[in-house]
Amino acid sequence: MEEVLKDIKSNCDSISETIFLNLCDGTDDGEGGDGYPGLSLVKLLKDLGLNYTGSDAAFYECSTSKVLLKKAMLAQNVSTSAYVEIRKNTMDKDVIKAIEAVGFPLFVKLTIS
């Protein structure tokens, strides 16, 4: 992807007037990632100085992770439903904590989806 964008940038006479319509909303690679471009593309477009639609990296990062979004909302005193982050290394304890804090019905969602 990087090479393609660099090639377009170097071969397009009106690149400053070009806007890239960014519809990529993947979660990239890594734990919880789906392997499709998302934040990496936003950062690449910014680094190359290309005009694009959509959110900036800070918003993309925050809004992609349910936990980060919850923490951001709580920091601004926005009321949200109760939640417990269930992590791999403390899963049993976290599930018990979730049952105690949230109760039933208990909805379990991927952190990044």
N, C-alpha and C positions, 0 to 999 in steps of 0.2 A: 504494500500500500504506500509506504513512504517513497519508494522509488518512482511510482506512478505519479504521485503528487508533485514530487520534485521535477519530474519531466514536464508535467503540465505547466508548472510555474515558470520553468526556464524557456518554454517554447510558446507561451501565450503572450501576445503583445498587449492584450488588455486585461491582464491578471488583476490589476487593482480594481477593475470594474466587474470582476467575476465574483459571484456568490455561490458557494457550495451548499447545496441543500442537504444538510446532514440528517438522515433518517436512521442512522445506526444507533441502536439502543442496546447493544449486546453488553455482556459483562466481562468480556475479554477472557483470558486464561486464568488459571490459579484456582484456589479453593472456592467453590461456589460459582465459578465462572462458566459461561456457556461456550466459550471459544470464539465468539463473534466480536467484532470491533465495537467499541463503545467509548469509554473514557480515553483509551489510547488514541483513538482517532481525533477526539476533541483536542487533546494535548498536541498532537501532530499538526493539525490545522493551525492552531495558535502559534506553535513554534515556527512554522513556515511562513507566518504572517499572512495567511489566506483568510478571506472573508467567508464566514459560514453562518448558517442558521442554527438555532438551538441554544441550549444552556452552555455556560462556561464550565470549566473543569470543577470548580468548587461546588457549584450546584449539582452537577452530574454526580460527583462523588457522594455528596450528602443524600441525594434523593434516590440513589441506587440501593443503598444499604438501609434496610428498615431500622436497624439499631441506631445508625448515625442520625437518621431522620427523626426518630423518637427522641434522642438526646438533644438534638437541635430544637425541637419543638418544646420540650420540657424546660430547656434553658431560657426560653422566651415566655415561660408560663402559659403555654398553650396546653389545654387539657387534652389528654389522650387516654385511651383505654389502658388498663394494666397490662404489663408484659414482663416476661422474664426471658433473658437470652440464654439459650441452651447451647453450651459449648461441648465439644468432643471430650475434652479431658475431665470435665466435671458433669457429664450428662446425667447420671443417676441423681446426684444432689440437685441439679438444676430442674429436673422434671418434678421432683418432690416440692421444690420451692415454687414452681409454677402452679402446681395443684393447690398449694396452700395460699398463694397470692392471688391467683386468678380464679380458681375454682372450675366448675364444669358448667356448660360445655367448654372444653379447652381446644382452641384452634392452634395448630402448629404450622408455621410457615417458614419457608427458607429465608435466611437473612437477606440474600440477594436473589432477586427473581424478576 
